[in-house]
Amino acid sequence: MSRSRGAVFGSGFAASDAGGADHVADGLRTFGRLGQRPINAFLCWLSIPDWREPGCTQRRLSSMRTGKFGVVAAVLFAAACGADTAPDDALGAATTEAQPGTTSPTVATIPASTTEPGRAPESSIEPPEDLGSLPFGLTRCGPVTPIPADPDFYRDHPVYFGGDQPLDEVRVWAADQPAFEQLWIDQAHNGWLALGFSEGAAERQAELEQLFPGAGVVAVEIPYTTADLDALLAEVFAIQAAMGNDRGGSAQPWLGRVSVWGGVLDAESLEPFAEFAGTPVCFEGIDPEDAVADGPQPEGGEGWRLLTVNRGGPTYRTGVATTQGQYDALWSDLELTGTPPTVDFDSEIVIWFGAVYGSNCPIRLDDVVTAPGLVHGDFVVPGNPPACNDDANGESYLVAVERSALPTEPFAIQLGPEDPPGGAPLERTLIAVDLSTPGSSALDGQIGPDPARLDESFGSAVPNR
């Protein structure tokens, strides 16, 4: 069992000798650990504006080795992202290729160019900002920051709220203009409409000011055409197909790049893409030190052993059994089959983790971690997938934890190290006694959910248990 210094408090399910488990709401919510980073990274590298969150490109997958419950199921509750520096809507001729089996918002398109696709001359394409050295001179994708217009084109007013821009009229006009590439909403500039042109932006700006006086609309000079970016993206897709990988990438004229999901960003994975050094192709992915290797579910670790894993059961929940009677009740309430494995309650207790997974992203419990006042799981998503299906399914883990490994104080149990987010009031279970003493137990009144979490979710009305 690993020990950690930080302290947070945990969840809410208790089985007792006298009664059954309390199956209060198991509604889905953003599982801030399982899945959020890989999913958000995936949505961010696609640069789908409706799925953007502040700083998502900076956060990447660093928090959970790609799989830790903090990595791959954000889509399990559709965490909408709204970056201040990124458009809310990309309406031009960008190509977006989502990972198979995942959901993503639709991006409307307008034909932008009749130029035959082909690799643009290197002199006409500037690479994106390199936020970290990758093998072969390849670049990481920078922040999701749209290309701005000439500063002289902007004014302090109008400021748009709630989609009141003259979107339809401007879009119809733009579709007929030469070298028009893409339209987006720029939240960094009062929600103004931005029209990307691969040439002639100054001339188009003068026309916009005549046709739409007083409106917040600007013409933006972008460095290359959508056709050029699409040609590069097609080359990337061909390499991915030859590698046997799902296609993952998008052409993003409003960002000045082609963004590609590179998986684990090591030399082995990136070598097939070495030819894109010095082009606007950039890579999102997982740092090698954060990657999670495939492998079977461990049968235990230091201070703990796995009793059973069962698909199904309540999600975003935890619980504890400190006596044989509580253990039998917990086993029954979770509708587990067979005979419960033997537990020595003089030296062990039983902890239940009601975890969640996306149907194409199985999870794994790698460790049970103790910190001051806290016991939590170390869940990972093996294989470093870029995205998971947007469903959420329960998976119950029962573990026996040695009393000698427990905090020597009242403590909490929760699924991961981070404070459970709103909408999951029962994920944290509080134990009001020290269970590290051999043979000690906790009564019903000493086990329960965190009242503060219940108050946040239900107001002052605490559900009956």
Secondary structure, DSSP 8 states (H G I E B T S, - for coil): -EE-S-----B--B--SSS------------TTBBHHHHHHHHHHHT-GGG--TTHHHHTTGGGTTTSBTSSBGGGGT-----TTSEEEE-SS--EE--TT-------------S------GGG------SSB-GGG-EE----------GGG--S-----TT-S-HHHHHHHHHTSTTEEEEEEEGGGTTEEEEEESS-HHHHHHHHHHHSTT--EEEEE-SS-HHHHHHHHHHHHHHHHHTT----EEEETTTTEEEEEEEE-SHHHHGGGGGGTTSSEEEEEE-GGG--------SEETTEEEEEEEE-S-SSEEEEE-SHHHHHHHHHHTT--S------TTTEEEEEEEEEEBTTB--EEEEEEEETTEEEEEEE-TT--S---S--EEEEEEEEEEGGGS-SS-EEEESSSS---TT-TTBBEEE-S---STT----GGGEEE-HHHHHHHHTT-----
